Amino acid sequence: MNFIVLKSFDNYIGAHMLKGRLEGAGIICWLKDEHSVTIDPIISNSIGGIKLMIKEKDLEFALEIMQGTENDSQG
């Protein structure tokens, strides 16, 4: 099972919001480097931030959900 990065975040709030939305739609996902960035935010840029990881096979569905999330927040 291959996991890929869907999106990177510089803080845990946005990461958890999208993670919850994806999990609610049945997508298995997890946050990579969340604890490192939360404990020491200065290293966020050097390690690429908090990465939301999903199964590669779920990419298309996850992008649809992410697009809907962005549209909801704009209007």
N, C-alpha and C positions, 0 to 999 in steps of 0.2 A: 504494500500500500504506500503510494508516494504522496507526501504532503508538499504543498507549495505555498509560497507567501501570497496572500490575497492583497494585503495592504499593510503598510507600516505606520505606526503612530508615535508621537513624541510624549504622550501621557496615557495613563491607563483608562481614563474616563471614556474617551471616544472608542478605544479598543474594546472595552467591555460592553458598550452600547451596541456596537455592530456585532460582536460575538453573541450577545443575547438574541439579537434579531435573527442571526443565522441559525442558532440552536433552536429557536422557536419554529423555524421552517424545516427542521429535521437534519440540518447539516452538522456533521461532526467537525468541530474546530477547537483550536487551543491557541494560547498566546505564548510565543517564544520570547525570551529575554525580558518578560514583564518585571520580574523581581529585580533584576540588575538595573534597569532603567528607573524603577520606582525608588530604589535605595540610593542610587547615585545618578541623578539626571544628567550630569555633565558628560557621562559616557554615551548618552543616547546617540549622538551623531556618529561616534566611532564604531558602534556596533550595529547601526542601522535601525535603531528604535525598537519599539515593541512590534513584533511581527505577528499578524493574525494568520495562522496556518490552517489550510483546508485540504481535503483530499483533492487530488488533481481532477478526478472524475466529476467533482461538484463545482468546478470553476464556472461554467456557464450559468448555472442556477444561482450561484453566489453573486455573480456580477449583476444579474437581474435584481436580486434583493438589494444589493448595494445601490444600484441605480434608483430604485424606489425609495430607499432611505434618504438619499441625497435630494430627490425631488420633494419629499415630504418636508424636509427641513428648510427648503427655499420658499415655500409658499403654503 
